Amino acid sequence: MNCSNPTKQIGFFYSQIFSFIHTLATFGHGEKFTTSKNGFSLLETKIGIIKFDTKTNSFNTTAFINSSNLSVNGIIYDEAEQLIYVSDAKDYVNAGEIHIFKNDVTKKGSYTVGIIPGAIGFVR
């Protein structure tokens, strides 16, 4: 979509993505998806974290990242480092974890954080 008004373009994109989310019966919070300027979104669904191609409006029905053993509370994509961060709330009582994945979905590492991690900020 070529749109001279970025607000309209963003509105169109969000209406499309929210429609998509509703169709896939995702659950929970808005933090459970992230969008990259590189043409994709990552969304937590009941089948796992899937990759949605924002250029073609298509997605794969298999999980991009298996999240069946995680209590996903947030997904963040770091454009500068091209890394995917998934916050895991565990049992929502004890310390959670942040899992870091490369674009090819190999796990780079993880570390323990506070209770119910969600937002992640990057200091450059």
N, C-alpha and C positions, 0 to 999 in steps of 0.2 A: 504494500500500500504506500503510495507516494502522497504525502500530505504536507501542504505548506504550513499548516498550523500544528505544531508539535503537541499541543494540549489535546486536540482532537485525535491525533494519532495515538497518544498514550491512552486516552479514553477508549478508543477502539480496541487497542491491545488488551487493556484490562477487562473490557466486557467480554472479549474472546476468551481470555485465560480463565476468568471466573466461570464462564459457561463451561469450559473444558473441565475445570475442577469439579463443578457440580456433577457433570456427566460421569466422571470417574468415581464419584462418591468418596471423595477424600474427607478427612475428618480433622477437626481440631482448629489450629490457629493459622493465621496468615503467614507466620514465620516458617511454615512448612513448605515454602517454595521460594525460589530465588531465580532471578533472570540475569543473564549475561548479555553484554553488548555484542558478544561473539555469535549471537543467533540461536541461543538455546535457553531453556528454563529447566530447572530441576524441581520435581514435585514429589512430595511424600504421598503415597496412595496406599491402599490396602495390599497391593502386590509388592510394595517396596518403593524405593526412590526411582522414578522414571525420568527419562530425558525427553523433553518436548522441543522439537525444532521450530523456532519462532519464524523462520523464513518460509517454511513450507506448511506450517500448521499441522505437522504430523508427529507421531510419537510411536515408540516401540512398546508393545504390550508386555514385554518382559522387563523385569527390574534392572535398572542401570546399576544401582547399588542395593544389595540385599539388606534390608533394615528389619528383618523379622526378629532379630535378637536385640533390637534397640528400641528405646522409648524416645523417638525423634521429637525434639522440641524446637529445632531450628535447622535451617540449611542456609549456608552462606557461601557465595562464590567469590574468591579473591581474584579479581581481574589481573592485578599486577603480577602475582605469583602463579596464576592459573592453578589454584588449588581449591578443593571443595572441602568445606568444614561442616560437619554434622554434629550438632549438640545432642547428647544422649542424657536424658533426665534420670535414667535408671529406674529407681522405684519412687521417685519424687519425694524421698525423705532423706536419703544419704547423698553424698557427693556424686556428681555426675561426671561425664567425660566429654571431651571434644575429640572427634575422630577426623583425621585429615587424609584426604584422598587426592591422588594426582588425576589429571584428566582421563587417563586410561583406566581409572578406577583401582589402581594398585594402592594399597594403604601405605601412606607415608609415615604415619604414627598416630599416637593418641596421648592425651594427658588428662589427669584428674583435675576437676574444677569444683566450684561450689555447688550448692543444691539447685536443681532445676535450671541448668544453663540454657540461655536462649539467645540473646543478642551478643554479637561479637563485633568488636571494633578493631581497626588496623591503624597502627601508628607508623607513619613513614618518615 
